[in-house]
Amino acid sequence: MEFSLPDILVFLTFVVCVISVGLIKSRNEKSSEDYFLAGRGLSWWLIGFSLIAANISTEQFVGMSGNAAGHVGLAIASYEWMAAITLVIVAFCFLPYFLRAGIFTIPEFLEYRYNSTARTIMAVGTIFIYMLLLGSVTYSGALTISTLAGQMGYNVSLLAGSLVIGIIAMLYVAAGGLKACAWADLIQGSALILGGAAIMVFAFIKLGMVTEAAKVVDVSTGAITMQSLSPDSGAIERFMSLNRVRMNMFLPKTDNVLPWTALLLGLWIPNFYYWGLNQYVTQRTLGSRSLAQGQKGIVFAAALKLIIPFAIVIPGIIAFNLFAKDMQFEATHDNGPVITKYLKANPDTMIVETVHSPDANTIANWQSGRFMIAVYENQKALKAVKTQNAFVLPIEQAEFDAISPAEFTVFKSDDKAWKSTFPALVVELEVYNASVEAAAKAANKTVSTEKFIAYKYDTALAQLVGNVLPQRIGVVGFVLAALLGAVVSSLAAMLNAASTIFSMDIYKKYISPNASQKSIVFLGRISVVAFSFIAIALAPQLGNPKIGNSIFTVIQEGQGFISPGILSVFVFGFIVRKAPPAAGVMGLLTNIVAYGVLKFAVPGIQFLNRMAICFGLCILVMAIITLIKPLAKPIEFKHNTTIDLKTSKGALLAGIVVVVITLIFYVIFSPIGIAK
């Protein structure tokens, strides 16, 4: 891939326009309401685009397309299509309560409904989860930059990419606040959709032009097979021929990413939490000019959600068809240290061999079925290695020497394609793991787990940008600018939300209740800087393969520590008006403890099903507390705002249409629909 002069000009023009528009539209912010909530003056079209831009980042472009490239396929689109239904419900069931209360933050509503303890628990828990989100979004953007730079012949580390992204976002949100975010999102939201559409179109064109066989992954077993392509078939025909099995929205109940059972309840929990109770998203709706404007904006965003999977998920599926070998090679950088640990833990193995400074000829002729740990003296020698052999794993001598596996270490993989890609290793691993687990059990010791990666699925987007987009005409520059804008907009939204919660729910509530408006805004800006550097420091750590094979899944699972509890507390509080303050507090605490216990004590439970269990448990605990000691009188949600709270009938009708279309999609892409 080349980054030509037209690409550079398009890229720089886009970035300058986004920042300039954001700052120009956000001048004269004097109060905390101006800075954190854009003066409560946002219109529906601005809210709609801003919701999408705040939501869609490289987390989706990298993580969702990465999941789609694997066995999950189109099923990962449930996060988007179920969000469309969720948004409609949020617009008419959640938003009226929030705007009537006149709140700044979602945790603040818990004090309005329960007590200050519930507010503080949610605020503190949310800030910790936001640190993970900030690092994750920064990491996914840095990974894309690093991969694309590598295709252009440059070496850009994850830390360097994280630093660039973090500083740009920090300056952007610290200077402009929510209004700057919203106006910049208007440009970036449009660019995201156009950029995603461009990638999809050129991915189909590439698929229609290739003459060699393409790789196919089986959705149930993860087995990888090669399928020849008919020279007379078109791109759409080829796509369906290769991927019909991956166009199914309902995966087996044993799937470790998105089983169909999760669609019944588990997936609704993160969706309702994210779109209805997540500060960095709802902050846009809290800044609505009126209830009608907020509802129209949310329904507009719901309609846009219907088309997002076609711009993100479908290209990810095509990426594996075309570039599976490249994804396999990218995994070698993660597998080097892991296989080294395996070798040191099991020195008698016959499937791993250490070779010091192998030359190009040795690497090129290395036979499949046996790993080579290619040890090089320093980083310079390591970076000079050019190999497309997935069985050759380069590693620096210093890192090789420093690796020391735990006393009881097993080696596994969450990737279904692992067994068909490295069958010899899998057989030996099963024998080795059984002996280690037996020895650990006899010694009453904990077993440490290291994970192999068959394919680096999260590089799907970078493979597409580097190999399918036309060169030298500015298209690459526009797509890269849109991707950078996606990172910046999402990061800015999170930074603004985290600083709002810290400033309003922690600082103003407990540290300085009488703080002036000027000092609160100043603290908000300082908080942005602090959270930005936390994101920069955390991002490179998320590239560790032990964390997981998809950053998107890592993010969704991490939020489970708070999302079921928060959702249950809000829903129960809306419906059961006699629920006492203790019910809200115990609901939040129950989820944190229960989710943690289930995650570590029963790791076999898929995380969305784990969320469903915790949600039900929280409801049960709150119901028992309410039965034992209910409030004497039902709580009343008092009116505390001057904005118009009249519901939009037009938005309600449009919302019903969105829900119907979503249900039709699930019928079309069901086992019955794709079989036709």
ABEGO torsion letter per residue (X at the ends): XBBBAAAAAAAAAAAAAAAAAAAAAABGBABAAAAAAGGGABBAAAAAAAAAAAABBAAAAAAAAAAAABAAEAAAAAAAAAAAAAAAAAAAAAAAAAAAAGBABAAAAAAAABBAAAAAAAAAAAAAAAAAAAAAAAAAAAAAAAAAAAAAGBBBBAAAAAAAAAAAAAAAAAAAEAAAAAAAAAAAAAAAAAAAAAAAAAAAAAAAABABBBBBBBAAAGBBBBBBBBAABBAAAAAAAAAAAAABABBBAABAABBAAAAAAAAAAAAAAAAAABAAAAAAAAABABAAAAAAAAAAAAAAAAAAAAAAAAAAAAAAAAAAAAAAAAAAAAAAAAAAAAAAABAABAABBBBBGBBAAAAAABBBGBBBBBBBABAAAAAABBBABAABBBBBAAAAAABBBBABBBBBBABAAAAAABAAAAAAAAAAAAAAAAAAAAAGBBBBBBBBBABBAAAAAAAAAAAABBBGAGAAAAAAAAAAAAAAAAAAAAAAAAAAAAAAAAAAAAABAABBAAAAAAAAAAAAAAAAAAAAAAAAAAABAAAEABAAAAAAAAAAAAAAAAAAAAAAAAABAABBAAAAAAAAAAAAAAAAAAAAABAABBAAAAAAAAAAAAAAAAAAAAAABBBABBBBBBBABABBABBBAAAAAAAAAAAAAAAAAAAAABAAAAAX
